[in-house]
Amino acid sequence: MIRIASMVGAPDLNMPTLAPFSGDLANACLQLKKMGFDGIELMSRRPGLLDKTALKQCLAENDLVLVGLCTGHLFAEDHLELVPSTAEINQQAFDRMREFIEAAAQLIGPGGMFNIGRSRGMGDPLRPQRTLDCLQEALQQLADEAASFGVKLALEPISRSETNFIHSTQDGLEMIRRVNRPNLGLNLDTYHMFREDVDPIASLHEAADVAWHIHFSDSNRRWPGSATIPFERVISALEDIHYPGFVSLEIQPWPDPMSAAQNSIQHLRKLIAQMDDQRQAWH
């Protein structure tokens, strides 16, 4: 059974984020649990400063799993880039990633995960090989440090409208091979996959062994089912590869937070039930 989570914006964010709910974690957990979600993913800038006791209590009271931490606002708000246009490792960004390593270990425990998406930086488009070499070095160092905490890193391919390198699933797979660390995998995102991959469904099969986390968003960055991405094919592919992780909403809170979350869970649960009925009929 595919488990469904939602991105939630932590109280330390000062800008809107791609999540139905932000700021009030207690209310977010309560509402998501009422709707039938299985977990949350937390978008944060300074996870080391979060009230971890209160967050754990909130999750326990609502029987929700914290599936991972997301680093996007390091870039969006703090303008921190692991590999900026200088094509050198940014030490300040690297140190902030260390904070995510420790927070993932404390909040989630062994196997805890955080993603590296836009926070990897823009790189230097005039020196693409140097940019990739620099990211490889940074990810190797981060993965080695994370391994000592039992933490995993998930690299997210992002469309070329938002960064200069690692756009497709295949780009991500190549970097995984280059880094060659067992605790580095991929965080795929349907929004980016259906913009960049030649065949997103084939990409899911190709990345089956290292696809550790998946963001769900339709082609308009709104709730699944609001635009053109064929989520029935995505869900079918995930079931075919026996995907063990969560799918997590990363969407605009449109037309409002409650509707965005409710429309998402209803559409996805309906598709999952239809897939299950079809598979039972075949057997």
PyMOL commands that set and color helices and strands:
alter all, ss='L'
color gray80, all
select helices_A, chain A and resi 25-35+47-49+52-61+72-76+91-107+118-120+128-147+169-179+190-196+200-206+231-240+257-282
alter helices_A, ss='H'
color red, helices_A
select strands_A, chain A and resi 3-9+21-22+39-43+65-70+113-116+152-155+184-189+211-216+246-249
alter strands_A, ss='S'
color yellow, strands_A
deselect
rebuild
show_as cartoon
